């Protein structure tokens, strides 16, 4: 396609930059550094249009302001075949329920190929979801659960009434036995009376067992019906997962990923043997590069920014620039960049961990506390490349130790005090202390931004690494400001619960401190390392009864 046919897709910079202003090579999309000035300028122009809702085709942007509905946008500064400098625009996923919006780079899949199977596949998945919901919340399971509740209530009332009657009869029998003991009745008469009283007692026991048996039989009938529904629901879940997998496999084949050398590959091939994650190829950067290659535009500078309400994780802010994600683009962009002059990608992760790590801070015959370095897993990951961990190293170091060893793991990016036990009994006792919140932990962290106030309590319900007020588990963190600089705040964090990523989410989320931890690749801006360190730990020694209190200052 000629440059003359690109005016709706390329926005040319006015005034045109001098050749000396052009970058010598494309910056790595994974770099956390600020974008090139030309990309920054292009992004500001797009942000002005977004701010005023000036998009063609009547595309509504109001939905982006709803909680969790914001999205990433991107710009790619390009050189057209005629030498003019302009930029392309793209958004991640869909915008206003559309895959393709005029003036933005299109998706990487062929809509005709997708439409041949996707609508029917989605309809099948929706039908399975409806059947699943009926088995979970429909008239039949609702009636069965109500019947079970009614049976339980009725049995409890009948059992309470029977118990009261039996206790009254028991008191009467006790009084009768006392009268017999005090009476002048003959031995035969006394034995006959005591036998009759014993028969009454056995009759009461039989009556109670019959009541329980009848309730159990009725209850088992209802429970069996509920189990049958559960089994049907499990079959549906398995079927849906399989159909979803097949649908995404088809979709992955529809995504054609090009690179600057002119090569192409289905997105699935870049993630093999694992299936590609949902949304792979839908981010802004791949769309921009693919469009540039297709129309013979030379990529010069890239910038991606968030627009709209922050996601539920709280890890994005409107107008702020972010590097390309690793989960979806980590395999896609390196292939797409082949053939371009690109700056080296920043090293992802810390330097190799020395063999003598983690170093012990406290040790006796039963308990071990080490200072875990940033970048070392607490326990092995799923893949062989992630096998190195504190657990593996401790098992080599202490071959006589048994049991799970690690009492409370720390995230890969978190450094600091980690507690281990050398035998199963000590491990179980220490874990009980953590479960009962009898062990005390203090973390130190640098936050990006100025925190309002000097101390407080954060209470947010967390589920699957995000804030979920409805289905999430209660998570509580106490915090105190310990130092302030011009752009950052240092805090002491006291987790009162132990939810996954609790401190990181509580720091980043707008309903928490609204300031992500420096270097947080999940909830903030990636950096050399996450500035979060477990600096203090106190617990009751399960063998000696001594209160152990340890401190390990952070190196940042």
C-alpha positions in Angstrom: 0.0 0.0 0.0 1.3 3.4 -0.9 1.8 6.2 1.6 -0.9 8.2 -0.1 -3.5 5.6 1.0 -2.5 5.8 4.6 -3.9 9.1 5.9 -6.6 7.5 8.1 -4.2 5.1 9.7 -1.1 7.3 10.1 -1.1 10.6 11.9 1.8 12.6 10.6 3.6 14.8 13.1 3.3 18.5 12.5 5.8 20.0 12.5 7.9 17.2 11.2 10.9 16.3 13.4 14.4 16.9 12.2 16.4 13.8 11.2 18.6 14.4 14.3 15.6 13.9 16.5 15.0 10.4 15.3 16.2 7.5 17.5 19.2 5.5 16.2 17.3 2.3 17.0 14.1 1.1 18.5 14.0 0.9 22.2 13.1 -2.5 23.7 9.4 -2.7 24.4 10.2 -4.4 27.7 12.3 -1.5 28.9 10.9 0.3 32.0 12.6 3.6 30.8 10.5 6.5 29.7 9.5 6.4 26.0 11.4 8.3 23.3 10.3 12.0 23.1 8.7 11.4 19.8 6.6 8.5 21.1 5.8 10.6 24.2 4.6 13.4 21.9 2.4 11.0 19.9 1.0 9.5 23.1 0.1 12.9 24.4 -1.8 13.6 21.1 -3.7 10.4 21.4 -4.5 11.1 25.1 -6.0 14.4 24.2 -8.3 12.7 21.8 -9.3 10.1 24.3 -9.8 12.8 26.9 -12.3 14.6 24.7 -13.9 11.4 23.3 -12.9 12.3 19.8 -12.9 8.9 18.2 -14.5 8.1 14.8 -17.5 5.9 14.3 -19.3 6.9 17.5 -17.1 4.6 19.7 -18.1 5.1 23.3 -15.2 5.6 25.8 -17.4 6.1 28.9 -17.1 2.4 29.7 -13.4 2.8 30.3 -14.2 4.8 33.5 -16.1 1.9 35.0 -14.1 -0.1 37.7 -11.8 -2.6 36.1 -12.7 -1.5 32.5 -9.7 0.7 31.6 -7.2 -0.6 29.0 -3.8 -0.2 27.4 -3.3 2.0 24.4 -0.2 2.3 22.3 1.5 4.5 19.7 4.2 3.6 17.3 6.2 6.3 15.6 7.0 5.3 12.1 8.7 6.5 9.0 6.6 6.3 5.8 8.1 5.2 2.5 8.1 8.9 1.4 10.3 9.8 4.5 7.5 11.5 6.5 7.3 10.8 10.2 4.0 9.9 11.7 2.5 7.5 14.2 0.1 4.6 14.5 -2.5 4.0 17.2 -3.7 0.8 18.8 -5.6 -0.5 21.8 -5.5 -3.8 23.6 -8.3 -6.3 23.0 -11.6 -4.6 22.1 -12.7 -1.0 22.3 -16.4 -0.2 22.6 -17.2 -3.9 21.9 -15.3 -3.6 18.6 -12.2 -5.4 17.4 -11.6 -2.8 14.7 -12.0 0.9 15.1 -11.3 3.3 12.3 -7.9 5.0 12.7 -6.5 2.2 14.9 -4.4 -0.8 14.0 -6.6 -3.8 13.4 -6.3 -7.1 15.2 -3.8 -9.8 14.1 -6.5 -12.3 13.1 -8.4 -12.4 9.9 -12.0 -11.5 10.9 -13.4 -13.8 8.1 -11.5 -16.8 9.5 -12.5 -16.0 13.0 -16.2 -15.5 12.1 -16.2 -19.0 10.5 -16.0 -20.7 13.9 -15.9 -18.2 16.8 -19.6 -17.2 17.0 -20.8 -20.8 17.0 -18.1 -21.8 19.5 -19.1 -18.9 21.8 -22.7 -19.8 21.5 -21.9 -23.4 22.6 -19.9 -22.2 25.6 -22.8 -19.9 26.6 -25.2 -22.8 26.3 -22.9 -24.9 28.6 -22.7 -22.0 31.0 -26.5 -21.8 31.1 -26.8 -25.5 31.8 -24.1 -25.2 34.5 -26.0 -22.4 36.2 -29.2 -24.3 36.1 -27.5 -27.2 37.8 -26.1 -24.9 40.4 -28.9 -22.3 40.9 -31.9 -23.7 39.0 -35.3 -24.9 40.4 -34.1 -28.5 41.0 -31.0 -27.8 43.1 -32.7 -24.9 44.8 -35.6 -27.2 45.8 -33.2 -29.9 46.9 -31.2 -27.5 49.1 -34.4 -26.1 50.6 -35.6 -29.7 51.3 -32.3 -30.5 53.0 -32.5 -27.4 55.1 -36.1 -28.2 56.0 -35.2 -31.8 56.9 -32.3 -30.5 59.1 -34.6 -28.0 60.9 -37.4 -30.5 61.4 -35.0 -33.2 62.7 -33.3 -30.7 65.1 -36.7 -29.7 66.4 -37.9 -33.3 66.8 -34.6 -34.3 68.4 -34.8 -31.4 70.8 -38.4 -32.3 71.8 -37.5 -36.0 72.2 -34.4 -35.1 74.2 -36.5 -33.0 76.6 -39.1 -35.8 77.0 -36.4 -38.4 77.6 -34.7 -36.3 80.2 -38.0 -35.8 82.0 -38.6 -39.6 81.9 -35.0 -40.2 83.0 -35.6 -38.0 86.1 -38.8 -39.9 86.8 -37.0 -43.2 86.6 -34.3 -41.9 88.8 -36.8 -40.9 91.4 -38.6 -44.3 91.1 -35.3 -46.1 91.7 -34.7 -44.1 94.8 -38.2 -44.9 96.1 -37.6 -48.5 95.4 -34.4 -48.4 97.4 -36.2 -46.8 100.3 -39.3 -49.0 100.2 -39.9 -52.3 102.0 -40.8 -54.1 98.7 -39.6 -57.7 98.4 -36.7 -58.7 96.3 -38.7 -60.1 93.4 -40.9 -57.1 93.3 -37.9 -54.8 93.3 -36.2 -56.7 90.5 -39.3 -56.6 88.4 -39.7 -52.9 88.9 -36.0 -52.2 88.1 -36.4 -54.4 85.0 -39.4 -52.4 83.9 -37.5 -49.1 84.4 -34.6 -50.5 82.4 -36.9 -51.5 79.6 -38.2 -47.9 79.5 -34.7 -46.6 79.2 -33.9 -49.0 76.4 -37.1 -47.9 74.7 -36.0 -44.3 74.8 -32.7 -45.2 73.2 -34.4 -47.2 70.5 -36.8 -44.3 69.9 -33.9 -41.9 69.5 -32.0 -44.2 67.1 -35.2 -44.7 65.0 -35.5 -40.9 64.7 -31.9 -40.5 63.7 -32.1 -43.4 61.2 -35.3 -42.0 59.6 -33.6 -38.6 59.3 -30.5 -40.1 57.9 -32.4 -42.0 55.2 -34.4 -39.0 54.2 -31.3 -36.8 54.2 -29.3 -39.4 52.2 -32.0 -39.4 49.6 -31.8 -35.7 49.1 -27.9 -35.6 49.3 -27.7 -38.4 46.7 -29.8 -36.2 44.4 -27.5 -33.3 45.0 -24.4 -35.4 44.4 -25.9 -36.5 41.1 -26.3 -32.8 40.2 -22.7 -32.2 41.3 -21.5 -35.0 39.0 -23.4 -33.7 36.1 -22.0 -30.2 36.8 -18.5 -31.6 36.9 -19.0 -33.3 33.6 -20.2 -30.0 32.1 -17.2 -28.2 33.5 -14.9 -30.7 32.0 -16.7 -30.5 28.7 -16.6 -26.7 28.7 -12.9 -26.6 29.5 -12.2 -29.0 26.6 -14.4 -27.0 24.2 -12.9 -23.8 25.3 -9.4 -25.2 24.8 -10.3 -26.4 21.3 -11.8 -23.0 20.5 -8.7 -21.2 21.6 -6.5 -23.5 19.6 -8.5 -22.6 16.5 -8.3 -19.0 17.5 -4.5 -19.3 17.9 -4.2 -20.6 14.4 -6.2 -17.6 13.1 -3.6 -15.2 14.7 -0.8 -14.7 12.2 2.3 -13.1 13.7 4.7 -11.4 11.3 8.2 -10.1 11.8 10.5 -7.5 10.1 12.2 -10.3 8.1 8.9 -11.1 6.4 8.4 -14.4 8.2 5.1 -15.4 9.7 3.9 -17.9 12.3 0.7 -18.8 14.2 0.7 -17.4 17.7 0.4 -20.9 19.1 3.8 -21.9 17.7 5.5 -19.2 19.8 4.2 -20.8 23.1 4.4 -24.5 22.2 4.2 -27.0 23.7 2.0 -25.0 26.1 -1.2 -23.3 24.7 -0.9 -19.6 24.3 -2.5 -17.5 27.1 -5.8 -15.9 26.4 -5.3 -12.5 24.7 -1.9 -13.4 23.3 -1.5 -11.2 20.2 -4.2 -8.8 21.3 -2.0 -6.2 23.1 -1.3 -2.9 21.4 2.4 -3.4 20.6 1.9 -6.5 18.4 -1.0 -4.8 16.5 1.2 -1.8 15.8 4.2 -3.7 14.6 2.1 -6.0 12.4 0.3 -3.0 10.8 3.7 -1.3 10.2 5.2 -4.3 8.5 2.1 -4.8 6.3 2.3 -1.3 5.0 6.1 -0.9 4.7 6.4 1.5 7.6 9.6 1.6 9.5 9.1 1.4 13.3 11.1 4.1 15.2 9.7 4.4 18.7 7.0 2.7 20.8 5.0 3.8 23.8 2.2 2.1 25.7 0.0 3.7 28.4 -3.0 3.0 30.5 -6.3 4.8 30.0 -9.4 4.8 32.1 -10.2 3.3 35.5 -7.5 1.2 37.1 -7.9 -2.6 36.9 -9.2 -4.4 39.9 -5.6 -5.2 40.9 -4.9 -1.5 41.1 -1.6 -1.9 39.2 -2.3 0.7 36.4 -2.9 4.4 36.3 -4.5 6.5 33.6 -1.9 8.3 31.4 1.1 6.4 32.9 3.5 4.5 30.6 4.2 0.8 31.1 6.5 -1.7 29.4 5.1 -4.6 27.4 3.8 -7.4 29.5 5.7 -10.6 29.9 2.7 -13.0 30.2 1.3 -12.4 26.7 4.1 -10.4 24.8 7.1 -12.1 26.3 7.1 -14.7 23.5 5.4 -12.7 20.8 7.4 -9.5 20.6 10.9 -11.0 20.4 9.8 -12.9 17.2 8.1 -9.8 15.8 11.3 -7.6 16.4 13.5 -10.0 14.4 15.0 -8.0 11.5 14.9 -4.6 13.3 17.7 -2.7 14.9 16.5 -2.9 18.6 18.2 -2.1 21.8 18.9 -5.1 24.0 16.0 -6.1 26.2 16.6 -5.4 29.9 17.6 -8.4 32.0 14.5 -9.9 33.5 15.0 -11.1 37.0 18.0 -10.8 39.4 21.6 -12.0 38.9 22.3 -15.6 39.6 22.0 -16.5 43.2 25.3 -17.5 45.0 25.5 -21.1 46.2 25.9 -20.2 49.8 22.5 -18.4 49.8 20.3 -18.3 51.7 22.4 -17.4 54.7 21.2 -18.5 58.2 20.1 -15.8 60.7 19.1 -18.2 63.5 19.5 -21.9 63.8 19.1 -24.7 66.4 18.3 -28.4 66.4 14.7 -27.8 65.4 14.3 -24.4 63.8 16.1 -22.5 61.0 15.6 -18.9 59.9 17.4 -17.7 56.7 17.7 -14.4 54.9 16.1 -15.2 51.5 17.6 -13.2 48.6 15.4 -11.5 46.0 15.1 -13.7 43.0 15.2 -17.1 44.7 12.0 -19.2 44.9 10.9 -20.4 48.3 9.7 -23.7 46.8 10.3 -25.2 43.3 8.2 -23.9 40.4 6.3 -26.0 37.8 9.1 -25.9 35.2 12.6 -27.3 35.4 14.1 -23.8 34.9 12.4 -22.8 38.1 13.6 -25.7 40.2 16.2 -23.9 42.2 14.7 -22.7 45.5 15.2 -22.3 49.2 13.6 -25.7 49.8 15.9 -27.5 47.3 19.0 -25.8 48.8 18.0 -26.5 52.4 17.4 -30.2 51.6 20.9 -30.4 50.2 22.3 -28.5 53.1 20.4 -30.5 55.8 19.9 -34.1 54.4 18.8 -35.3 57.8 15.9 -32.8 58.0 12.4 -34.2 57.3 9.0 -32.9 56.6 7.9 -29.9 54.5 10.7 -27.6 56.0 9.3 -24.2 54.7 6.8 -22.8 57.2 5.8 -19.6 55.3 7.1 -19.0 51.8 8.0 -15.6 50.4 7.3 -14.4 46.8 10.2 -14.8 44.3 10.8 -11.0 44.3 10.7 -10.6 48.1 13.8 -10.8 50.3 14.1 -11.3 54.0 13.4 -13.6 56.9 12.0 -17.0 56.0 11.2 -19.6 58.7 11.9 -23.3 58.3 11.5 -26.4 60.5 13.8 -29.4 60.5 11.1 -32.0 61.5 7.4 -32.4 60.9 6.3 -31.9 64.5 8.1 -28.5 64.7 6.8 -27.5 61.3 3.2 -28.3 62.3 3.5 -26.3 65.6 5.0 -23.3 63.8 2.3 -23.4 61.1 -0.4 -23.4 63.8 1.1 -20.2 65.2 0.8 -18.5 61.8 -2.7 -19.8 61.3 -3.7 -18.4 64.8 -1.8 -15.2 64.0 0.4 -15.7 67.0 3.6 -15.1 65.0 4.5 -11.5 64.2 6.0 -10.3 60.9 7.2 -6.8 59.8 8.1 -5.9 56.3 9.7 -2.7 55.0 9.0 -1.3 51.5 9.6 1.7 49.4 6.4 2.9 47.7 6.2 4.9 44.4 4.5 8.2 45.4 3.5 10.2 48.5 1.2 8.3 50.9 -1.5 10.3 52.7 -1.3 10.0 56.4 1.3 8.4 58.7 -0.3 5.2 59.7 -3.5 3.2 59.3 -5.2 -0.1 58.6 -6.1 -1.5 55.2 -8.9 -4.0 54.9 -9.7 -5.3 51.4 -11.1 -8.7 50.3 -8.7 -10.4 48.0 -9.2 -13.3 45.5 -6.8 -14.6 42.8 -4.4 -11.7 43.1 -7.1 -9.0 42.9 -9.6 -7.1 45.0 -12.9 -8.9 45.1 -15.4 -7.4 47.6 -17.9 -10.2 47.0 -16.0 -13.4 46.7 -12.6 -12.4 48.2 -11.1 -13.4 51.5 -10.7 -10.7 54.2 -7.2 -9.3 54.2 -5.8 -6.9 56.8 -2.6 -4.9 56.8 -1.4 -2.4 59.4 1.1 0.3 58.1 3.3 3.0 59.4 5.3 5.6 57.4 9.0 5.5 58.4 10.6 7.8 55.8 9.6 10.2 53.1 11.5 11.5 50.1 10.4 13.8 47.3 8.7 11.1 45.2 8.7 8.0 47.4 7.5 6.8 50.8 9.0 4.1 53.0 6.6 2.2 55.1 6.6 -0.6 57.7 3.9 -3.2 56.9 2.4 -5.6 59.4 0.2 -8.3 57.7 -2.5 -9.5 60.0 -3.6 -12.0 57.5 -1.6 -14.0 54.9 -3.3 -13.7 51.5 -1.3 -14.2 48.3 0.3 -10.8 47.2 -1.5 -9.1 50.1 1.1 -6.4 50.8 1.6 -5.7 47.1 -2.1 -5.3 46.4 -2.8 -3.3 49.6 0.0 -0.9 48.6 -1.0 -0.5 45.0 -4.7 -0.4 45.1 -6.5 3.0 45.2 -8.5 1.7 48.2 -5.3 0.8 49.9 -2.3 3.1 49.9 -2.6 3.9 46.2 1.2 3.7 45.8 2.7 0.5 44.3 5.8 -0.9 45.8 8.9 0.2 43.8 9.9 -2.3 41.2 6.7 -4.4 41.4 6.3 -6.0 37.9 2.7 -7.2 38.7 1.1 -4.2 40.4 3.3 -1.3 39.5 6.3 -0.4 37.4 9.0 -3.1 36.8 12.5 -2.3 38.0 15.8 -3.9 39.0 14.1 -5.5 42.0 11.0 -5.3 44.2 11.8 -3.1 47.2 9.9 -5.3 49.7 11.8 -7.0 52.5 10.7 -9.2 55.4 12.8 -7.5 58.1 11.4 -8.8 61.4 10.0 -12.1 62.7 8.9 -13.2 66.1 7.5 -16.5 67.2 7.3 -18.9 70.2 9.8 -21.7 69.9 7.7 -24.9 69.9 10.4 -26.9 71.7 11.8 -24.6 74.3 8.9 -22.2 74.8 11.3 -19.2 74.3 10.1 -16.2 72.4 12.4 -15.8 69.4 12.6 -12.2 67.9 14.8 -11.6 64.9 15.7 -8.6 62.8 17.3 -8.5 59.4 17.6 -5.0 57.9 17.0 -4.5 54.2 19.9 -3.6 51.9 17.9 -0.9 50.2 
